[in-house]
Amino acid sequence: MITGIIGIYEPNEDNVVTVKNEFFTNLNKEIVKSGSGRQLILMGDMNGRIGRKNGDTVVGNFGEDMVNDSGERLIELCTQTSLKI
């Protein structure tokens, strides 16, 4: 059972760090509001390249070889909030 869907448009790689930090702070607050034991889907344009990692609990092995700043931030957020990509 899905308890929430959040649609997002993440700032692109060219945005200043403060814009990215604000975005991820606000997104984290929304995720935390959904509570624990939830089934949550994040949908949208994350502008992140997350790479691939065999055996990883967040990323998995179906991504690209490349990782960028937005991807690293997304991985960190998912790790902290128990989400999977």
Long-range contacts (C-beta under 8 A, 24 or more apart in sequence): 1-39, 2-39, 2-40, 2-41, 3-34, 3-35, 3-38, 3-39, 3-40, 4-34, 4-38, 4-39, 4-40, 4-41, 5-40, 5-41, 5-42, 5-43, 6-30, 6-31, 6-40, 6-41, 6-42, 6-43, 6-44, 7-43, 7-44, 8-42, 8-43, 8-44, 8-45, 8-46, 9-44, 9-45, 10-44, 10-45, 10-46, 10-47, 10-48, 10-70, 10-74, 11-47, 11-70, 12-47, 12-70, 13-47, 13-68, 13-69, 13-70, 20-69, 20-70, 20-73, 24-73, 24-77, 27-77, 28-77, 28-80, 28-81, 31-77, 31-81, 31-83, 32-81, 36-82, 40-83, 42-83, 46-70, 46-71, 46-74, 48-72, 48-73, 48-74, 48-75, 50-74, 50-75, 50-85, 57-84, 58-83, 58-84, 58-85, 59-85, 60-84, 60-85
